[in-house]
Amino acid sequence: MSGGFFEYQEMRLVDLAEPLRCKIALNRQKPDWASDYDINYSENFINEMSEVYDQLIILMAKLHRID
Protein backbone atom coordinates (compact mmCIF):
# COMPACT_ATOMS: atom_id res chain seq x y z
CA MET A 1 0.00 0.00 0.00
CA SER A 2 1.43 3.33 -1.06
CA GLY A 3 1.83 6.18 1.35
CA GLY A 4 0.75 8.68 -1.27
CA PHE A 5 2.60 11.78 -2.34
CA PHE A 6 3.71 12.72 1.17
CA GLU A 7 4.13 9.17 2.51
CA TYR A 8 1.76 10.14 5.35
CA GLN A 9 4.22 12.74 6.64
CA GLU A 10 1.30 15.15 7.03
CA MET A 11 0.35 13.13 10.10
CA ARG A 12 3.44 14.51 11.83
CA LEU A 13 1.56 17.80 12.04
CA VAL A 14 -0.84 16.09 14.43
CA ASP A 15 2.17 15.14 16.56
CA LEU A 16 3.05 18.84 16.72
CA ALA A 17 -0.51 19.97 17.38
CA GLU A 18 -1.41 17.54 20.16
CA PRO A 19 0.94 18.95 22.85
CA LEU A 20 -0.35 22.43 22.04
CA ARG A 21 -3.94 21.25 22.51
CA CYS A 22 -3.06 19.73 25.88
CA LYS A 23 -1.24 22.83 27.14
CA ILE A 24 -4.10 25.07 26.01
CA ALA A 25 -6.69 22.90 27.75
CA LEU A 26 -4.70 22.58 30.97
CA ASN A 27 -3.99 26.29 31.16
CA ARG A 28 -7.61 27.25 30.54
CA GLN A 29 -8.86 24.82 33.21
CA LYS A 30 -6.25 25.72 35.80
CA PRO A 31 -7.75 27.08 39.02
CA ASP A 32 -6.38 30.33 40.46
CA TRP A 33 -5.06 28.50 43.53
CA ALA A 34 -2.75 26.22 41.49
CA SER A 35 0.87 26.16 42.58
CA ASP A 36 3.25 28.85 41.38
CA TYR A 37 5.76 26.44 39.85
CA ASP A 38 3.19 25.36 37.25
CA ILE A 39 3.42 27.28 34.00
CA ASN A 40 0.82 29.99 33.62
CA TYR A 41 0.64 31.37 30.11
CA SER A 42 -0.94 34.75 29.39
CA GLU A 43 -4.29 34.81 27.66
CA ASN A 44 -2.63 36.37 24.59
CA PHE A 45 -0.14 33.51 24.41
CA ILE A 46 -2.91 30.92 24.83
CA ASN A 47 -4.83 32.59 22.00
CA GLU A 48 -1.72 32.51 19.80
CA MET A 49 -1.19 28.80 20.57
CA SER A 50 -4.84 28.17 19.72
CA GLU A 51 -4.41 29.84 16.34
CA VAL A 52 -1.31 27.79 15.59
CA TYR A 53 -3.10 24.61 16.64
CA ASP A 54 -6.01 25.40 14.31
CA GLN A 55 -3.64 26.16 11.44
CA LEU A 56 -1.75 22.89 11.94
CA ILE A 57 -4.95 20.85 11.89
CA ILE A 58 -6.25 22.65 8.80
CA LEU A 59 -2.94 22.18 7.00
CA MET A 60 -2.84 18.50 7.92
CA ALA A 61 -6.35 18.00 6.54
CA LYS A 62 -5.53 19.81 3.29
CA LEU A 63 -2.32 17.86 2.78
CA HIS A 64 -4.14 14.61 3.53
CA ARG A 65 -6.76 15.40 0.89
CA ILE A 66 -4.01 16.12 -1.65
CA ASP A 67 -2.30 12.88 -0.70
PDB file of N, CA, C and O in Angstrom, chain B, residues numbered from 101:
ATOM      1  N   MET B 101       0.844  -1.172   0.000  1.00  0.00           N
ATOM      2  CA  MET B 101       0.000   0.000   0.000  1.00  0.00           C
ATOM      3  C   MET B 101       0.889   1.235   0.000  1.00  0.00           C
ATOM      4  O   MET B 101       1.795   1.361   0.824  1.00  0.00           O
ATOM      5  N   SER B 102       0.626   2.124  -0.911  1.00  0.00           N
ATOM      6  CA  SER B 102       1.429   3.329  -1.058  1.00  0.00           C
ATOM      7  C   SER B 102       1.066   4.346   0.014  1.00  0.00           C
ATOM      8  O   SER B 102      -0.071   4.411   0.481  1.00  0.00           O
ATOM      9  N   GLY B 103       2.041   5.118   0.380  1.00  0.00           N
ATOM     10  CA  GLY B 103       1.829   6.180   1.354  1.00  0.00           C
ATOM     11  C   GLY B 103       1.404   7.478   0.712  1.00  0.00           C
ATOM     12  O   GLY B 103       1.277   8.492   1.398  1.00  0.00           O
ATOM     13  N   GLY B 104       1.181   7.472  -0.591  1.00  0.00           N
ATOM     14  CA  GLY B 104       0.754   8.678  -1.268  1.00  0.00           C
ATOM     15  C   GLY B 104       1.927   9.610  -1.529  1.00  0.00           C
ATOM     16  O   GLY B 104       3.091   9.252  -1.347  1.00  0.00           O
ATOM     17  N   PHE B 105       1.589  10.787  -1.951  1.00  0.00           N
ATOM     18  CA  PHE B 105       2.596  11.776  -2.341  1.00  0.00           C
ATOM     19  C   PHE B 105       3.505  12.155  -1.171  1.00  0.00           C
ATOM     20  O   PHE B 105       4.711  12.320  -1.350  1.00  0.00           O
ATOM     21  N   PHE B 106       2.946  12.288  -0.014  1.00  0.00           N
ATOM     22  CA  PHE B 106       3.713  12.721   1.165  1.00  0.00           C
ATOM     23  C   PHE B 106       4.131  11.568   2.064  1.00  0.00           C
ATOM     24  O   PHE B 106       4.751  11.794   3.104  1.00  0.00           O
ATOM     25  N   GLU B 107       3.808  10.348   1.687  1.00  0.00           N
ATOM     26  CA  GLU B 107       4.132   9.175   2.509  1.00  0.00           C
ATOM     27  C   GLU B 107       3.621   9.345   3.938  1.00  0.00           C
ATOM     28  O   GLU B 107       4.289   8.957   4.897  1.00  0.00           O
ATOM     29  N   TYR B 108       2.441   9.924   4.067  1.00  0.00           N
ATOM     30  CA  TYR B 108       1.763  10.137   5.351  1.00  0.00           C
ATOM     31  C   TYR B 108       2.534  11.059   6.309  1.00  0.00           C
ATOM     32  O   TYR B 108       2.268  11.067   7.511  1.00  0.00           O
ATOM     33  N   GLN B 109       3.475  11.822   5.783  1.00  0.00           N
ATOM     34  CA  GLN B 109       4.222  12.744   6.637  1.00  0.00           C
ATOM     35  C   GLN B 109       3.342  13.864   7.178  1.00  0.00           C
ATOM     36  O   GLN B 109       3.688  14.496   8.176  1.00  0.00           O
ATOM     37  N   GLU B 110       2.199  14.116   6.526  1.00  0.00           N
ATOM     38  CA  GLU B 110       1.301  15.154   7.031  1.00  0.00           C
ATOM     39  C   GLU B 110       0.787  14.808   8.425  1.00  0.00           C
ATOM     40  O   GLU B 110       0.375  15.695   9.173  1.00  0.00           O
ATOM     41  N   MET B 111       0.811  13.534   8.774  1.00  0.00           N
ATOM     42  CA  MET B 111       0.353  13.129  10.102  1.00  0.00           C
ATOM     43  C   MET B 111       1.306  13.604  11.206  1.00  0.00           C
ATOM     44  O   MET B 111       0.932  13.632  12.379  1.00  0.00           O
ATOM     45  N   ARG B 112       2.501  13.965  10.841  1.00  0.00           N
ATOM     46  CA  ARG B 112       3.442  14.507  11.827  1.00  0.00           C
ATOM     47  C   ARG B 112       2.954  15.846  12.362  1.00  0.00           C
ATOM     48  O   ARG B 112       3.315  16.248  13.469  1.00  0.00           O
ATOM     49  N   LEU B 113       2.129  16.539  11.571  1.00  0.00           N
ATOM     50  CA  LEU B 113       1.558  17.801  12.044  1.00  0.00           C
ATOM     51  C   LEU B 113       0.652  17.568  13.243  1.00  0.00           C
ATOM     52  O   LEU B 113       0.564  18.416  14.131  1.00  0.00           O
ATOM     53  N   VAL B 114      -0.013  16.438  13.274  1.00  0.00           N
ATOM     54  CA  VAL B 114      -0.844  16.091  14.433  1.00  0.00           C
ATOM     55  C   VAL B 114       0.051  15.907  15.658  1.00  0.00           C
ATOM     56  O   VAL B 114      -0.316  16.290  16.768  1.00  0.00           O
ATOM     57  N   ASP B 115       1.223  15.317  15.444  1.00  0.00           N
ATOM     58  CA  ASP B 115       2.173  15.139  16.558  1.00  0.00           C
ATOM     59  C   ASP B 115       2.634  16.483  17.107  1.00  0.00           C
ATOM     60  O   ASP B 115       2.936  16.593  18.295  1.00  0.00           O
ATOM     61  N   LEU B 116       2.693  17.501  16.260  1.00  0.00           N
ATOM     62  CA  LEU B 116       3.048  18.842  16.720  1.00  0.00           C
ATOM     63  C   LEU B 116       1.864  19.528  17.399  1.00  0.00           C
ATOM     64  O   LEU B 116       2.037  20.265  18.370  1.00  0.00           O
ATOM     65  N   ALA B 117       0.680  19.282  16.889  1.00  0.00           N
ATOM     66  CA  ALA B 117      -0.509  19.974  17.384  1.00  0.00           C
ATOM     67  C   ALA B 117      -0.994  19.438  18.727  1.00  0.00           C
ATOM     68  O   ALA B 117      -1.503  20.201  19.548  1.00  0.00           O
ATOM     69  N   GLU B 118      -0.845  18.151  18.957  1.00  0.00           N
ATOM     70  CA  GLU B 118      -1.408  17.536  20.164  1.00  0.00           C
ATOM     71  C   GLU B 118      -0.863  18.133  21.469  1.00  0.00           C
ATOM     72  O   GLU B 118      -1.654  18.433  22.363  1.00  0.00           O
ATOM     73  N   PRO B 119       0.458  18.318  21.613  1.00  0.00           N
ATOM     74  CA  PRO B 119       0.938  18.950  22.854  1.00  0.00           C
ATOM     75  C   PRO B 119       0.401  20.370  23.040  1.00  0.00           C
ATOM     76  O   PRO B 119       0.146  20.799  24.165  1.00  0.00           O
ATOM     77  N   LEU B 120       0.233  21.088  21.942  1.00  0.00           N
ATOM     78  CA  LEU B 120      -0.353  22.433  22.040  1.00  0.00           C
ATOM     79  C   LEU B 120      -1.772  22.345  22.594  1.00  0.00           C
ATOM     80  O   LEU B 120      -2.145  23.106  23.487  1.00  0.00           O
ATOM     81  N   ARG B 121      -2.561  21.414  22.062  1.00  0.00           N
ATOM     82  CA  ARG B 121      -3.939  21.253  22.511  1.00  0.00           C
ATOM     83  C   ARG B 121      -3.987  20.955  24.006  1.00  0.00           C
ATOM     84  O   ARG B 121      -4.819  21.501  24.731  1.00  0.00           O
ATOM     85  N   CYS B 122      -3.095  20.094  24.457  1.00  0.00           N
ATOM     86  CA  CYS B 122      -3.060  19.730  25.879  1.00  0.00           C
ATOM     87  C   CYS B 122      -2.677  20.921  26.754  1.00  0.00           C
ATOM     88  O   CYS B 122      -3.303  21.157  27.787  1.00  0.00           O
ATOM     89  N   LYS B 123      -1.663  21.665  26.352  1.00  0.00           N
ATOM     90  CA  LYS B 123      -1.241  22.831  27.141  1.00  0.00           C
ATOM     91  C   LYS B 123      -2.327  23.899  27.181  1.00  0.00           C
ATOM     92  O   LYS B 123      -2.546  24.533  28.213  1.00  0.00           O
ATOM     93  N   ILE B 124      -3.002  24.094  26.055  1.00  0.00           N
ATOM     94  CA  ILE B 124      -4.097  25.070  26.009  1.00  0.00           C
ATOM     95  C   ILE B 124      -5.203  24.649  26.974  1.00  0.00           C
ATOM     96  O   ILE B 124      -5.682  25.456  27.770  1.00  0.00           O
ATOM     97  N   ALA B 125      -5.600  23.398  26.899  1.00  0.00           N
ATOM     98  CA  ALA B 125      -6.691  22.901  27.749  1.00  0.00           C
ATOM     99  C   ALA B 125      -6.321  22.974  29.226  1.00  0.00           C
ATOM    100  O   ALA B 125      -7.128  23.414  30.045  1.00  0.00           O
ATOM    101  N   LEU B 126      -5.116  22.550  29.572  1.00  0.00           N
ATOM    102  CA  LEU B 126      -4.696  22.578  30.973  1.00  0.00           C
ATOM    103  C   LEU B 126      -4.633  23.999  31.504  1.00  0.00           C
ATOM    104  O   LEU B 126      -5.046  24.261  32.634  1.00  0.00           O
ATOM    105  N   ASN B 127      -4.121  24.912  30.701  1.00  0.00           N
ATOM    106  CA  ASN B 127      -3.992  26.289  31.156  1.00  0.00           C
ATOM    107  C   ASN B 127      -5.349  26.950  31.316  1.00  0.00           C
ATOM    108  O   ASN B 127      -5.543  27.746  32.235  1.00  0.00           O
ATOM    109  N   ARG B 128      -6.278  26.639  30.448  1.00  0.00           N
ATOM    110  CA  ARG B 128      -7.612  27.249  30.543  1.00  0.00           C
ATOM    111  C   ARG B 128      -8.415  26.673  31.701  1.00  0.00           C
ATOM    112  O   ARG B 128      -9.309  27.344  32.217  1.00  0.00           O
ATOM    113  N   GLN B 129      -8.120  25.454  32.118  1.00  0.00           N
ATOM    114  CA  GLN B 129      -8.863  24.819  33.206  1.00  0.00           C
ATOM    115  C   GLN B 129      -8.193  25.018  34.558  1.00  0.00           C
ATOM    116  O   GLN B 129      -8.751  24.638  35.588  1.00  0.00           O
ATOM    117  N   LYS B 130      -7.024  25.598  34.567  1.00  0.00           N
ATOM    118  CA  LYS B 130      -6.249  25.717  35.799  1.00  0.00           C
ATOM    119  C   LYS B 130      -6.933  26.659  36.794  1.00  0.00           C
ATOM    120  O   LYS B 130      -7.250  27.797  36.447  1.00  0.00           O
ATOM    121  N   PRO B 131      -7.157  26.203  38.001  1.00  0.00           N
ATOM    122  CA  PRO B 131      -7.750  27.083  39.017  1.00  0.00           C
ATOM    123  C   PRO B 131      -6.749  28.137  39.482  1.00  0.00           C
ATOM    124  O   PRO B 131      -5.540  27.942  39.358  1.00  0.00           O
ATOM    125  N   ASP B 132      -7.235  29.226  40.005  1.00  0.00           N
ATOM    126  CA  ASP B 132      -6.381  30.329  40.463  1.00  0.00           C
ATOM    127  C   ASP B 132      -5.448  29.904  41.598  1.00  0.00           C
ATOM    128  O   ASP B 132      -4.369  30.475  41.758  1.00  0.00           O
ATOM    129  N   TRP B 133      -5.855  28.908  42.386  1.00  0.00           N
ATOM    130  CA  TRP B 133      -5.058  28.502  43.529  1.00  0.00           C
ATOM    131  C   TRP B 133      -3.955  27.511  43.166  1.00  0.00           C
ATOM    132  O   TRP B 133      -3.255  27.035  44.060  1.00  0.00           O
ATOM    133  N   ALA B 134      -3.779  27.188  41.898  1.00  0.00           N
ATOM    134  CA  ALA B 134      -2.752  26.219  41.485  1.00  0.00           C
ATOM    135  C   ALA B 134      -1.370  26.726  41.880  1.00  0.00           C
ATOM    136  O   ALA B 134      -1.144  27.930  41.998  1.00  0.00           O
ATOM    137  N   SER B 135      -0.468  25.805  42.078  1.00  0.00           N
ATOM    138  CA  SER B 135       0.872  26.159  42.575  1.00  0.00           C
ATOM    139  C   SER B 135       1.622  27.063  41.605  1.00  0.00           C
ATOM    140  O   SER B 135       1.400  27.027  40.395  1.00  0.00           O
ATOM    141  N   ASP B 136       2.509  27.866  42.161  1.00  0.00           N
ATOM    142  CA  ASP B 136       3.249  28.851  41.385  1.00  0.00           C
ATOM    143  C   ASP B 136       4.260  28.235  40.429  1.00  0.00           C
ATOM    144  O   ASP B 136       4.602  28.851  39.419  1.00  0.00           O
ATOM    145  N   TYR B 137       4.746  27.035  40.726  1.00  0.00           N
ATOM    146  CA  TYR B 137       5.761  26.442  39.850  1.00  0.00           C
ATOM    147  C   TYR B 137       5.167  25.891  38.555  1.00  0.00           C
ATOM    148  O   TYR B 137       5.904  25.588  37.617  1.00  0.00           O
ATOM    149  N   ASP B 138       3.838  25.760  38.494  1.00  0.00           N
ATOM    150  CA  ASP B 138       3.191  25.365  37.245  1.00  0.00           C
ATOM    151  C   ASP B 138       3.231  26.540  36.270  1.00  0.00           C
ATOM    152  O   ASP B 138       3.167  27.701  36.673  1.00  0.00           O
ATOM    153  N   ILE B 139       3.336  26.223  35.009  1.00  0.00           N
ATOM    154  CA  ILE B 139       3.419  27.280  34.001  1.00  0.00           C
ATOM    155  C   ILE B 139       2.053  27.916  33.810  1.00  0.00           C
ATOM    156  O   ILE B 139       1.058  27.227  33.585  1.00  0.00           O
ATOM    157  N   ASN B 140       2.018  29.219  33.901  1.00  0.00           N
ATOM    158  CA  ASN B 140       0.822  29.993  33.618  1.00  0.00           C
ATOM    159  C   ASN B 140       1.105  30.868  32.409  1.00  0.00           C
ATOM    160  O   ASN B 140       1.908  31.798  32.484  1.00  0.00           O
ATOM    161  N   TYR B 141       0.454  30.575  31.310  1.00  0.00           N
ATOM    162  CA  TYR B 141       0.639  31.372  30.115  1.00  0.00           C
ATOM    163  C   TYR B 141      -0.373  32.508  30.112  1.00  0.00           C
ATOM    164  O   TYR B 141      -1.471  32.372  30.651  1.00  0.00           O
ATOM    165  N   SER B 142       0.000  33.627  29.504  1.00  0.00           N
ATOM    166  CA  SER B 142      -0.936  34.745  29.394  1.00  0.00           C
ATOM    167  C   SER B 142      -2.053  34.375  28.431  1.00  0.00           C
ATOM    168  O   SER B 142      -1.904  33.473  27.606  1.00  0.00           O
ATOM    169  N   GLU B 143      -3.153  35.068  28.543  1.00  0.00           N
ATOM    170  CA  GLU B 143      -4.290  34.808  27.659  1.00  0.00           C
ATOM    171  C   GLU B 143      -3.919  35.076  26.200  1.00  0.00           C
ATOM    172  O   GLU B 143      -4.385  34.374  25.303  1.00  0.00           O
ATOM    173  N   ASN B 144      -3.083  36.087  25.960  1.00  0.00           N
ATOM    174  CA  ASN B 144      -2.633  36.371  24.594  1.00  0.00           C
ATOM    175  C   ASN B 144      -1.825  35.209  24.033  1.00  0.00           C
ATOM    176  O   ASN B 144      -1.984  34.839  22.870  1.00  0.00           O
ATOM    177  N   PHE B 145      -0.955  34.633  24.863  1.00  0.00           N
ATOM    178  CA  PHE B 145      -0.137  33.511  24.413  1.00  0.00           C
ATOM    179  C   PHE B 145      -1.001  32.277  24.163  1.00  0.00           C
ATOM    180  O   PHE B 145      -0.770  31.546  23.200  1.00  0.00           O
ATOM    181  N   ILE B 146      -1.986  32.042  25.013  1.00  0.00           N
ATOM    182  CA  ILE B 146      -2.912  30.924  24.826  1.00  0.00           C
ATOM    183  C   ILE B 146      -3.673  31.107  23.513  1.00  0.00           C
ATOM    184  O   ILE B 146      -3.850  30.151  22.758  1.00  0.00           O
ATOM    185  N   ASN B 147      -4.118  32.321  23.245  1.00  0.00           N
ATOM    186  CA  ASN B 147      -4.827  32.587  21.997  1.00  0.00           C
ATOM    187  C   ASN B 147      -3.927  32.342  20.788  1.00  0.00           C
ATOM    188  O   ASN B 147      -4.374  31.795  19.779  1.00  0.00           O
ATOM    189  N   GLU B 148      -2.680  32.739  20.887  1.00  0.00           N
ATOM    190  CA  GLU B 148      -1.722  32.506  19.802  1.00  0.00           C
ATOM    191  C   GLU B 148      -1.502  30.999  19.593  1.00  0.00           C
ATOM    192  O   GLU B 148      -1.471  30.530  18.456  1.00  0.00           O
ATOM    193  N   MET B 149      -1.350  30.249  20.682  1.00  0.00           N
ATOM    194  CA  MET B 149      -1.192  28.800  20.568  1.00  0.00           C
ATOM    195  C   MET B 149      -2.437  28.173  19.949  1.00  0.00           C
ATOM    196  O   MET B 149      -2.333  27.224  19.171  1.00  0.00           O
ATOM    197  N   SER B 150      -3.592  28.689  20.286  1.00  0.00           N
ATOM    198  CA  SER B 150      -4.840  28.168  19.719  1.00  0.00           C
ATOM    199  C   SER B 150      -4.885  28.391  18.213  1.00  0.00           C
ATOM    200  O   SER B 150      -5.310  27.511  17.464  1.00  0.00           O
ATOM    201  N   GLU B 151      -4.449  29.563  17.772  1.00  0.00           N
ATOM    202  CA  GLU B 151      -4.414  29.843  16.337  1.00  0.00           C
ATOM    203  C   GLU B 151      -3.448  28.912  15.611  1.00  0.00           C
ATOM    204  O   GLU B 151      -3.759  28.405  14.533  1.00  0.00           O
ATOM    205  N   VAL B 152      -2.289  28.693  16.196  1.00  0.00           N
ATOM    206  CA  VAL B 152      -1.307  27.792  15.590  1.00  0.00           C
ATOM    207  C   VAL B 152      -1.861  26.373  15.540  1.00  0.00           C
ATOM    208  O   VAL B 152      -1.705  25.680  14.534  1.00  0.00           O
ATOM    209  N   TYR B 153      -2.501  25.942  16.611  1.00  0.00           N
ATOM    210  CA  TYR B 153      -3.099  24.612  16.637  1.00  0.00           C
ATOM    211  C   TYR B 153      -4.118  24.465  15.497  1.00  0.00           C
ATOM    212  O   TYR B 153      -4.095  23.484  14.753  1.00  0.00           O
ATOM    213  N   ASP B 154      -4.999  25.443  15.377  1.00  0.00           N
ATOM    214  CA  ASP B 154      -6.013  25.400  14.314  1.00  0.00           C
ATOM    215  C   ASP B 154      -5.369  25.340  12.932  1.00  0.00           C
ATOM    216  O   ASP B 154      -5.813  24.586  12.066  1.00  0.00           O
ATOM    217  N   GLN B 155      -4.327  26.133  12.728  1.00  0.00           N
ATOM    218  CA  GLN B 155      -3.637  26.156  11.441  1.00  0.00           C
ATOM    219  C   GLN B 155      -2.976  24.816  11.137  1.00  0.00           C
ATOM    220  O   GLN B 155      -3.016  24.347   9.999  1.00  0.00           O
ATOM    221  N   LEU B 156      -2.372  24.203  12.139  1.00  0.00           N
ATOM    222  CA  LEU B 156      -1.749  22.890  11.936  1.00  0.00           C
ATOM    223  C   LEU B 156      -2.771  21.836  11.534  1.00  0.00           C
ATOM    224  O   LEU B 156      -2.520  21.040  10.629  1.00  0.00           O
ATOM    225  N   ILE B 157      -3.914  21.825  12.194  1.00  0.00           N
ATOM    226  CA  ILE B 157      -4.953  20.847  11.889  1.00  0.00           C
ATOM    227  C   ILE B 157      -5.525  21.081  10.489  1.00  0.00           C
ATOM    228  O   ILE B 157      -5.760  20.128   9.747  1.00  0.00           O
ATOM    229  N   ILE B 158      -5.745  22.333  10.134  1.00  0.00           N
ATOM    230  CA  ILE B 158      -6.253  22.650   8.796  1.00  0.00           C
ATOM    231  C   ILE B 158      -5.243  22.240   7.733  1.00  0.00           C
ATOM    232  O   ILE B 158      -5.615  21.646   6.721  1.00  0.00           O
ATOM    233  N   LEU B 159      -3.969  22.550   7.954  1.00  0.00           N
ATOM    234  CA  LEU B 159      -2.936  22.185   7.000  1.00  0.00           C
ATOM    235  C   LEU B 159      -2.832  20.669   6.863  1.00  0.00           C
ATOM    236  O   LEU B 159      -2.688  20.157   5.753  1.00  0.00           O
ATOM    237  N   MET B 160      -2.904  19.955   7.971  1.00  0.00           N
ATOM    238  CA  MET B 160      -2.839  18.496   7.918  1.00  0.00           C
ATOM    239  C   MET B 160      -3.995  17.949   7.073  1.00  0.00           C
ATOM    240  O   MET B 160      -3.799  17.064   6.241  1.00  0.00           O
ATOM    241  N   ALA B 161      -5.194  18.482   7.292  1.00  0.00           N
ATOM    242  CA  ALA B 161      -6.352  18.001   6.544  1.00  0.00           C
ATOM    243  C   ALA B 161      -6.211  18.293   5.052  1.00  0.00           C
ATOM    244  O   ALA B 161      -6.556  17.449   4.225  1.00  0.00           O
ATOM    245  N   LYS B 162      -5.713  19.468   4.700  1.00  0.00           N
ATOM    246  CA  LYS B 162      -5.525  19.812   3.293  1.00  0.00           C
ATOM    247  C   LYS B 162      -4.469  18.921   2.634  1.00  0.00           C
ATOM    248  O   LYS B 162      -4.665  18.435   1.520  1.00  0.00           O
ATOM    249  N   LEU B 163      -3.366  18.716   3.321  1.00  0.00           N
ATOM    250  CA  LEU B 163      -2.323  17.855   2.777  1.00  0.00           C
ATOM    251  C   LEU B 163      -2.816  16.421   2.634  1.00  0.00           C
ATOM    252  O   LEU B 163      -2.481  15.738   1.666  1.00  0.00           O
ATOM    253  N   HIS B 164      -3.602  15.971   3.589  1.00  0.00           N
ATOM    254  CA  HIS B 164      -4.142  14.614   3.530  1.00  0.00           C
ATOM    255  C   HIS B 164      -5.071  14.448   2.326  1.00  0.00           C
ATOM    256  O   HIS B 164      -5.050  13.415   1.657  1.00  0.00           O
ATOM    257  N   ARG B 165      -5.879  15.466   2.059  1.00  0.00           N
ATOM    258  CA  ARG B 165      -6.762  15.402   0.893  1.00  0.00           C
ATOM    259  C   ARG B 165      -5.961  15.368  -0.394  1.00  0.00           C
ATOM    260  O   ARG B 165      -6.323  14.654  -1.329  1.00  0.00           O
ATOM    261  N   ILE B 166      -4.869  16.134  -0.456  1.00  0.00           N
ATOM    262  CA  ILE B 166      -4.005  16.121  -1.648  1.00  0.00           C
ATOM    263  C   ILE B 166      -3.380  14.748  -1.817  1.00  0.00           C
ATOM    264  O   ILE B 166      -3.275  14.226  -2.927  1.00  0.00           O
ATOM    265  N   ASP B 167      -2.968  14.175  -0.697  1.00  0.00           N
ATOM    266  CA  ASP B 167      -2.300  12.878  -0.697  1.00  0.00           C
ATOM    267  C   ASP B 167      -3.230  11.830  -1.254  1.00  0.00           C
ATOM    268  O   ASP B 167      -2.860  10.659  -1.341  1.00  0.00           O
TER     269      ASP B 167
END
